[in-house]
Amino acid sequence: MARRIPLNFGKSEDLKCLEGIENFDIPTADGLTEVCYAAKVATQSFFIPWRVYVDDYVFAIDGS
């Protein structure tokens, strides 16, 4: 049986918590929330990924 290869178009973004930087807590309306310093990794695709780069650095809720 032939294996299907997913074809991707456009831009996708993922958050990756940076290793070596300790997570910290910030106060919110629901109590303390654990946050990490993360890289926003963007992937641009036209059939296959042709460009992967760090678009920005942001604070993210841990586990994102």
C-alpha positions as CSV (number, residue, x, y, z in Angstrom):
1,M,0.0,0.0,0.0
2,A,1.3,3.5,-0.9
3,R,2.2,5.7,2.0
4,R,0.6,9.2,1.9
5,I,2.9,12.2,2.4
6,P,1.1,15.2,4.0
7,L,1.4,18.3,1.9
8,N,1.6,21.5,3.8
9,F,0.9,25.1,2.6
10,G,1.4,28.4,4.4
11,K,2.9,29.2,7.8
12,S,2.7,27.4,11.1
13,E,4.0,28.5,14.5
14,D,5.1,26.5,17.6
15,L,6.3,27.6,21.0
16,K,9.4,25.9,22.4
17,C,10.4,26.6,26.0
18,L,14.1,27.4,26.2
19,E,16.2,24.9,28.1
20,G,18.5,26.4,30.8
21,I,16.2,29.2,31.7
22,E,14.2,28.4,34.8
23,N,10.4,28.6,34.7
24,F,8.7,31.1,37.0
25,D,5.3,31.9,38.4
26,I,3.2,35.0,37.7
27,P,0.1,36.1,39.6
28,T,-3.2,35.9,37.6
29,A,-6.9,36.1,38.5
30,D,-6.9,32.3,39.0
31,G,-3.8,32.3,41.2
32,L,-0.2,31.6,40.2
33,T,0.5,30.4,36.7
34,E,3.8,28.8,35.7
35,V,5.4,30.6,32.7
36,C,8.5,29.9,30.6
37,Y,10.6,32.0,28.2
38,A,10.0,30.5,24.8
39,A,11.0,30.8,21.2
40,K,8.2,31.2,18.6
41,V,9.4,28.9,15.8
42,A,7.8,29.5,12.5
43,T,7.7,27.1,9.6
44,Q,6.8,28.1,6.0
45,S,5.8,25.3,3.7
46,F,5.0,24.9,0.1
47,F,4.4,21.1,-0.3
48,I,7.4,20.6,2.1
49,P,8.9,22.9,4.8
50,W,11.3,25.2,3.0
51,R,12.0,27.7,5.8
52,V,12.2,27.2,9.6
53,Y,13.2,30.1,11.8
54,V,12.8,31.8,15.2
55,D,10.2,34.5,14.7
56,D,10.3,36.0,18.2
57,Y,10.8,35.3,21.8
58,V,7.8,35.3,24.1
59,F,6.6,34.3,27.6
60,A,4.4,31.2,27.4
61,I,2.3,29.2,29.8
62,D,4.4,26.1,30.6
63,G,3.4,23.1,28.6
64,S,2.5,25.1,25.5
